[in-house]
Amino acid sequence: MKVPFEFAPAHLSRQRAGAVAAYGARLFLEGKTVTAAEHAPDYLRKPQAEREREEALKGE
């Protein structure tokens, strides 16, 4: 099976503080800001503790 793929260059393959800061600066210049109280993470899925709690509640 052959699937086309490519790897990111070594300098782009991991999250770096400089890249995060550059992205934050760009958002700031676009006027996209939030206060610390408004900030909330964007999870791709629920944290494990929440999933386990839901399963436990289903079992009761």
N, C-alpha and C positions, 0 to 999 in steps of 0.2 A: 504494500500500500504506500503510495507516495502522496504526501500532502505538502503543498507549498508552505514554507515557514521562513521566518527570519528572526534573528536575535537582535536585541537592542545593542548598540555599541557599549563597550565596557563603562564609559563615563556616564551613560544614561540608564544602566541596568538596575540601579538602586536609587531609592529616594534619597535626596540630599537636601540639607538645610538651605543651601544656596538656591536651589530650584524652588523650594517652598517659599522662600523670601521673595524671589522674583515674581512668582505667581501672585503672592499677596500684594506686592507693590502694584502690579498691573490692575488687580481688582480695586485697589484703593484709588488709583487714578481714574478708573471708570465710575467711581462713586459708589461702589458696592461694598459697604461696610456693615458690620453688626457689632453691637455692644457685647461685652463678656456675658451679660445675663441672657442675651438673645442667642448666643452661640450654642449649637447642638450638633453633635457628630452625625454624619450620614453613614449608617451601617448598611452593608450589603445584605446582611441577614441579622436576625435577633441574636443577642449575646447568648452564650451557652446556658447561663444561669436562668435566663427567662424561658428558654426552650424546655429546660428540665423542670422548672416550676409548673409550666403549662401541662406537661406530661403528668406530673404528680397530681395536679388538680383534676385532670381527666380520669385518673385512676381511682379517685375517691368516690 
